[in-house]
């Protein structure tokens, strides 16, 4: 009988040890851009926080929204406007941190001699729909009094295409200019088929912030897991900020399989530095401008104060002694 009791206790101990050691699975939706590198790196240090992060890479931020609604993604990285459009479209998410800022350029064909935004009049400008680049482009055109349409008839003809296709279209002269992300915009400049017109940060939007979102379910019902996710995010970001050589190696070799040069990476990150921070005000301005220019086609734009939740970030930064 004593032997049976010992076996039961041993089995219980083994069971508890297994439970204690089980890593919590967190499903990450991410994009393949240089400044999304620290988000991708989270999966490398996740075991330290008793997490297992499974990364799924999407073509653009808006593509992640259906996966969140379907319950297939727990946390996601995207431009602020894609996150806002997702929330407006029914994705049950909260914005919990910022992870990069900037990250865009307006690039023009060298043979056209375009020197100003007004020089884009009569031209075809490529951009990906539903990303920060679209909002930046429209805000810039508006600032300079230019009209636009997805077709002829206005000052500027907007040509919507995937991020991956923009450089090829510019190189083949199918478009005259593009508002493109990093590192693709730096690649176009470094390879000589594009020149920088400007970094479009001189509108009320300023430098766009890329946003880490989390499902409302994780934020409210899996609080302890959510706290560890933010700790993991803050450490991954701090690692990339403190160790730029490691950051470059990881992005170039692991994310891009050596398809971008060191110069491409350096130029890209110079224009899209890693950060932790986000403000309710920035999300409000972004929402207002999206509504003004019809980006995201929102019938019921979300109020930033209702879904930007920065308490987990503050706690993680405090625990890791980051100001």
C-alpha positions in Angstrom: 0.0 0.0 0.0 2.9 2.3 0.9 4.4 1.4 -2.5 1.2 2.4 -4.2 1.1 5.8 -2.3 4.7 6.5 -3.4 3.8 5.7 -7.0 0.8 8.1 -6.8 3.0 10.9 -5.3 5.7 10.3 -7.9 3.1 10.5 -10.7 1.7 13.7 -9.3 5.1 15.3 -9.0 5.9 14.3 -12.6 2.6 15.6 -13.8 3.1 19.0 -12.0 6.6 19.3 -13.3 5.3 18.7 -16.8 2.6 21.4 -16.4 5.1 23.8 -14.8 7.5 23.3 -17.7 4.9 23.5 -20.5 5.5 26.6 -22.6 2.5 28.8 -23.4 2.0 28.9 -27.1 1.6 32.4 -28.6 0.8 32.7 -32.3 2.5 35.8 -33.9 1.5 37.5 -37.2 4.4 39.4 -38.6 5.6 41.2 -41.8 8.9 40.8 -43.7 10.5 44.3 -43.2 13.8 45.3 -41.7 12.2 47.2 -38.8 10.0 44.2 -37.9 13.2 42.3 -36.9 12.9 42.6 -33.1 9.4 41.3 -33.3 10.7 38.2 -35.2 13.5 37.9 -32.7 11.0 37.4 -29.9 10.6 33.8 -30.8 14.4 33.2 -30.2 14.3 34.3 -26.6 10.7 33.2 -25.9 11.7 30.1 -23.9 13.3 32.4 -21.3 9.8 33.6 -20.6 8.3 30.1 -20.7 6.7 31.0 -24.1 6.7 29.3 -27.5 6.1 31.8 -30.2 5.0 30.6 -33.6 5.6 33.2 -36.3 3.5 33.4 -39.4 4.5 36.0 -42.0 1.9 37.9 -44.0 2.2 40.1 -47.1 0.7 43.2 -45.4 -0.8 44.2 -42.1 -4.4 44.1 -43.3 -4.0 40.4 -44.3 -3.5 39.5 -40.6 -6.9 40.8 -39.6 -9.0 37.8 -40.9 -6.6 35.4 -39.1 -7.1 37.4 -35.8 -10.9 37.3 -36.3 -10.7 33.6 -37.0 -8.8 33.1 -33.7 -5.6 31.9 -35.4 -3.3 34.8 -34.2 -2.7 36.1 -30.6 -0.3 39.0 -31.2 0.6 40.9 -34.4 2.9 43.5 -35.8 1.6 46.1 -38.3 1.5 49.7 -39.2 -0.8 51.8 -37.0 -3.4 52.3 -39.7 -3.7 48.6 -40.5 -4.2 48.0 -36.8 -6.9 50.8 -36.6 -8.6 49.4 -39.8 -8.5 45.9 -38.3 -10.1 47.1 -35.0 -12.8 49.1 -37.0 -13.4 45.9 -39.0 -14.1 43.8 -35.9 -10.7 42.4 -35.0 -10.8 42.1 -31.2 -7.4 43.6 -30.5 -5.7 46.1 -28.2 -2.6 48.1 -29.1 0.0 47.4 -26.4 3.3 48.9 -27.7 5.1 50.6 -30.6 8.1 48.8 -32.1 9.5 51.1 -34.9 9.0 54.5 -36.3 9.4 56.1 -39.7 10.2 53.4 -42.2 9.1 54.9 -45.5 10.4 57.0 -48.4 8.9 58.5 -51.5 11.2 57.3 -54.3 11.2 58.5 -57.9 12.7 57.4 -61.2 16.1 59.0 -61.7 15.4 59.8 -65.4 12.4 62.0 -64.6 14.2 64.7 -62.7 11.4 65.1 -60.1 12.6 67.4 -57.3 9.4 68.2 -55.4 6.1 66.6 -54.4 4.3 68.9 -56.9 6.5 67.4 -59.6 4.4 64.2 -59.1 1.6 65.9 -61.0 0.7 63.9 -64.1 2.6 60.9 -62.8 1.8 57.3 -61.7 2.7 56.6 -58.1 2.7 53.1 -56.7 1.9 52.2 -53.1 0.6 49.3 -51.1 -3.0 49.7 -50.0 -3.7 49.7 -46.3 -0.2 50.4 -45.0 1.4 53.4 -43.4 2.9 54.3 -46.8 -0.6 54.9 -48.3 -1.6 57.3 -45.5 1.8 59.1 -45.7 1.5 59.5 -49.4 -2.1 60.9 -49.4 -1.3 63.3 -46.5 1.8 64.5 -48.5 -0.2 65.0 -51.8 -2.9 66.8 -49.8 -0.4 69.1 -48.2 0.8 70.1 -51.6 -2.6 70.7 -53.1 -2.6 67.7 -55.4 -5.6 65.5 -56.1 -5.4 61.7 -56.7 -7.4 58.7 -57.9 -6.9 55.0 -58.5 -7.1 55.7 -62.2 -6.7 58.7 -64.6 -8.5 62.0 -64.2 -6.8 63.6 -61.2 -3.4 65.2 -60.7 -1.8 61.9 -59.5 -2.7 58.4 -60.6 -2.3 56.0 -57.6 -1.4 52.5 -58.6 -2.0 49.9 -55.8 0.3 46.9 -55.7 2.0 44.6 -53.2 5.2 45.8 -51.4 7.1 43.1 -53.2 6.0 44.3 -56.6 6.7 48.0 -56.3 10.5 48.0 -56.8 10.1 45.8 -60.0 7.4 48.2 -61.3 9.7 51.2 -60.7 12.7 49.5 -62.3 10.7 48.5 -65.3 9.2 52.1 -65.6 5.7 50.9 -65.1 5.3 53.6 -62.4 7.1 56.9 -62.0 7.4 56.9 -58.3 6.5 54.9 -55.2 5.9 55.4 -51.5 7.7 52.3 -50.2 8.7 50.7 -47.0 12.2 49.6 -45.7 14.4 48.0 -46.7 12.9 48.0 -50.2 13.1 51.8 -50.6 16.8 51.7 -49.6 17.4 48.9 -52.1 15.9 50.9 -54.9 18.1 53.8 -54.1 21.3 51.7 -53.6 20.7 49.8 -56.9 20.3 53.0 -58.8 16.8 52.6 -60.2 15.3 55.1 -57.7 16.2 58.3 -56.0 14.8 59.6 -52.7 12.4 62.5 -53.2 11.7 62.7 -49.4 10.9 61.0 -46.2 7.3 61.9 -45.8 7.2 62.9 -42.2 6.3 66.6 -42.4 2.5 66.2 -42.2 0.3 66.1 -39.0 1.0 62.4 -38.9 4.7 62.9 -38.3 6.8 59.7 -38.2 4.3 56.7 -38.3 4.7 54.3 -35.5 4.4 50.5 -36.1 2.2 48.8 -33.5 2.2 45.6 -31.6 -1.3 44.4 -31.0 -2.7 41.7 -28.9 -6.1 40.0 -28.8 -8.5 41.3 -26.3 -8.9 37.8 -25.0 -5.2 37.5 -24.2 -5.0 40.9 -22.7 -8.0 40.4 -20.4 -8.2 36.6 -19.8 -4.5 35.5 -20.0 -3.0 38.3 -18.1 0.0 36.5 -16.8 0.9 35.2 -20.3 0.3 38.7 -21.7 2.8 40.2 -19.2 5.5 37.6 -20.2 4.8 38.4 -23.9 5.5 42.1 -23.2 8.6 41.3 -21.2 9.8 39.2 -24.1 9.1 42.1 -26.6 10.9 44.6 -24.5 14.0 42.4 -24.1 14.1 41.6 -27.8 13.9 45.3 -28.7 16.5 46.3 -26.1 18.8 43.6 -27.5 18.5 45.0 -31.0 19.0 48.6 -29.8 22.0 47.6 -27.7 23.6 45.2 -30.1 23.2 46.5 -33.7 25.6 43.9 -35.1 23.4 41.1 -33.8 20.3 42.9 -35.1 21.8 43.2 -38.6 22.9 39.6 -38.7 19.5 38.4 -37.6 17.5 40.5 -40.1 19.8 39.9 -43.0 20.5 36.2 -42.6 17.5 34.8 -40.8 14.7 37.0 -42.1 16.0 38.0 -45.6 18.3 35.0 -46.3 21.1 37.3 -47.4 18.9 39.0 -50.0 19.7 42.5 -48.7 23.2 44.0 -48.3 24.7 45.5 -45.2 24.2 48.9 -46.8 20.6 48.2 -47.5 20.1 47.2 -43.8 22.0 50.2 -42.4 20.1 52.7 -44.6 16.7 51.0 -43.8 17.2 51.1 -40.0 18.5 54.6 -40.1 15.1 55.5 -41.4 13.1 53.1 -39.2 14.7 52.9 -35.7 13.5 50.4 -33.2 11.4 51.7 -30.3 9.0 50.5 -27.5 6.7 53.4 -27.3 3.3 54.4 -28.5 0.8 57.2 -27.5 -2.9 57.4 -27.5 -2.5 60.8 -29.3 -0.6 59.3 -32.2 -3.2 56.7 -32.7 -6.0 59.3 -32.6 -4.2 61.5 -35.2 -3.7 58.5 -37.4 -7.4 57.5 -37.1 -8.5 61.0 -37.9 -6.3 61.2 -41.0 -7.5 57.8 -42.2 -11.1 59.0 -41.9 -10.2 62.2 -43.7 -8.6 60.4 -46.7 -10.8 57.3 -46.8 -8.0 54.9 -45.9 -9.3 51.7 -44.5 -12.9 52.6 -45.5 -14.1 52.7 -41.9 -17.8 53.3 -41.1 -17.1 53.3 -37.4 -13.6 54.4 -36.6 -12.4 53.2 -33.1 -11.6 55.8 -30.4 -7.9 55.4 -29.5 -8.5 55.8 -25.8 -10.8 52.7 -25.8 -8.2 50.3 -27.2 -4.7 51.6 -26.7 -3.6 49.8 -23.5 0.0 50.7 -22.5 0.0 49.3 -18.9 1.7 46.0 -19.8 4.4 47.9 -21.6 5.0 50.2 -18.7 5.3 47.3 -16.3 7.7 45.4 -18.6 9.9 48.4 -19.1 10.0 49.0 -15.3 10.9 45.4 -14.5 13.7 45.5 -17.2 14.8 48.9 -15.9 14.2 50.8 -19.2 13.2 54.4 -19.1 
